[in-house]
Amino acid sequence: MLDKKIYNRIMREFKGKSGGPEAESILVDNNEERKSGLIEVYAHGKNAAKIAKRCWPSITAVKFEGESVTFTIKRTAFRGMHTAFKIVREE
């Protein structure tokens, strides 16, 4: 597991912060990473803090990039991109 100082920095810099109008989160889930057992997530603001809080033991690398952070996360902590969407039934 990564040093707790990194976690504390993420919480200090991102928790409760909404980010500016350009703030975004990007999930990278490609075939090459699927084979390696990892995913990458790029996040601004409070999303970065929430991700770190939810799966800190599975985060293998953190790269600070100004007002954002990129996480490399073990795939075992990832449910799959399809779970981000609600099931919608026809009316």
N, C-alpha and C positions, 0 to 999 in steps of 0.2 A: 504494500500500500504506500502511496505517496506521503510525503512529510505533511503533518498536520498544519504546519505554517502556511502551506499553499492553500489548504482548505480555509484557514482563517482569513487569508488575503482575499480569496474569492468572496467570502461572506461580507467582509468589510467593504469591498469595492462594488459589489453588485446587488446585495440583498436590499430589496425594497426600491430599487432604482428602475424606472420604466424605460430609460434610454430615450434618445431623440427620435425625430420623425423617420430617420433612416435605420432605426434599430430592427434587427431581424434575427431569426434563428434558422440554421440550415442543418439538415441531417444528411450525412453522406453514407449511403448504404449500397455499395457497389459489389460486384461479384468478386473482385480481388480481395476486398476487405472481408467479405463473407468467408472466403477460404482461410484468411488469417485469424478469424475469430474475433475481429474488432469492428467497431464503427467509429465514425467521427461526428462530432456535433460542434457547430460554431454558434455561439449565443451571445447576445447583448443583455445587459440589465438583469432583472430579477430571474429570468429564465436560467441564466448561468448559475445563480445561487441555488435555485430549486433543483436543477439537475445534479449539482454537486451534493446537495443534502440527501437526495434520494438514492444515489448509487456510488457514494464516495469510495467504498472498498473496491469497486470494479473499475475505477478510473485509473488508467495506466500512464497517462501523460496529460499535461496541461501546458498550453501555450498562450500566454497573455499577448493580446494584440490591441493595444490602446484601450478603447472602451468595450472590448469584447474578449472572449476567451474561446479557445478551441480545445475540446476534450477528446481524447482517445479512450474509448470505453470497451470493456470486454462484452462481447456479443451476448453472453449469458444474462446480462442486466437489461437487455433490450427485448421488448415484447414483439416488435415488428411494426413497420410503418402503418400497416392496415388498421391497427388498433387506435390510431389517432382519429379515426373517422367514426361517426355514429352510424348505426344501421338505420336506414331511412326506408320506410315502406311506402308503397304507392297509396295515394288517398282514394 
